[in-house]
Amino acid sequence: MDGETNRAREKVAMAGEVVLLDFWASMFGMRVRVALAEKGVKYEYKEEDLRNKSPLLLQMNPIHNKIPVLIHNGKPICESLIIVQYIDEVWHDRAPLLPSDPYQRAQARFWADFIDKKGELYWKNLN
Ligand SMILES: N[C@@H](CCC(=O)N[C@@H](CS)C(=O)NCC(=O)O)C(=O)O
């Protein structure tokens, strides 16, 4: 087996089973999709109807009943920023999601938090 095939197999083994419960227009879901794309993680995408949530979503995120939820090897991770951090930690061998400089990291976290708060307000006003 050549090196490339080996590396591809290792990637699949590390990824395990990855499922994303999401809604196409969600900026919170988009954040997770971008992180998975940056890391090159293959996953199964499950679109949710937010007016008629699936039993799987209610089971995987019983606290908030919201997307996105990342299900990794059967275990749910909720809240987009926490999911992104989890992705960065699990697939730490490639494409770091934050800059290495502490000040730049703080800046990136500030804007992520800013977008988070604005996004929640926007979503509340929409409903
Ligand atoms: N803080 C959450 C926000 C997630 C969120 O607001 N998701 C919305 C879609 S954009 C949702 O699932 N809404 C369904 C509901 O409120 O019942 C995160 O960052 O994941």
The ligand as an SDF file (V2000), in Angstrom:
LIG
                    3D

 20 19  0  0  0  0  0  0  0  0999 V2000
  -25.9620   29.4950   20.0570 N   0  0  0  0  0  0  0  0  0  0  0  0
  -26.3920   28.5140   19.1020 C   0  0  0  0  0  0  0  0  0  0  0  0
  -27.4430   29.1190   18.2040 C   0  0  0  0  0  0  0  0  0  0  0  0
  -28.0580   28.0820   17.2880 C   0  0  0  0  0  0  0  0  0  0  0  0
  -29.3610   28.5720   16.6820 C   0  0  0  0  0  0  0  0  0  0  0  0
  -29.8690   29.6630   17.0230 O   0  0  0  0  0  0  0  0  0  0  0  0
  -29.9140   27.7750   15.7650 N   0  0  0  0  0  0  0  0  0  0  0  0
  -31.1860   28.1080   15.1740 C   0  0  0  0  0  0  0  0  0  0  0  0
  -31.0760   28.1160   13.6570 C   0  0  0  0  0  0  0  0  0  0  0  0
  -29.9970   29.3800   13.0750 S   0  0  0  0  0  0  0  0  0  0  0  0
  -32.2250   27.0620   15.5490 C   0  0  0  0  0  0  0  0  0  0  0  0
  -31.9400   25.8770   15.5810 O   0  0  0  0  0  0  0  0  0  0  0  0
  -33.4420   27.5070   15.8060 N   0  0  0  0  0  0  0  0  0  0  0  0
  -34.5400   26.6420   16.1080 C   0  0  0  0  0  0  0  0  0  0  0  0
  -35.3170   27.1240   17.2910 C   0  0  0  0  0  0  0  0  0  0  0  0
  -34.9690   28.1810   17.8620 O   0  0  0  0  0  0  0  0  0  0  0  0
  -36.2770   26.4670   17.6470 O   0  0  0  0  0  0  0  0  0  0  0  0
  -25.1790   28.0340   18.3090 C   0  0  0  0  0  0  0  0  0  0  0  0
  -24.2170   28.7920   18.2010 O   0  0  0  0  0  0  0  0  0  0  0  0
  -25.1930   26.8840   17.8440 O   0  0  0  0  0  0  0  0  0  0  0  0
  1  2  1  0
  2  3  1  0
  2 18  1  0
  3  4  1  0
  4  5  1  0
  5  6  2  0
  5  7  1  0
  7  8  1  0
  8  9  1  0
  8 11  1  0
  9 10  1  0
 11 12  2  0
 11 13  1  0
 13 14  1  0
 14 15  1  0
 15 16  2  0
 15 17  1  0
 18 19  2  0
 18 20  1  0
M  END
$$$$
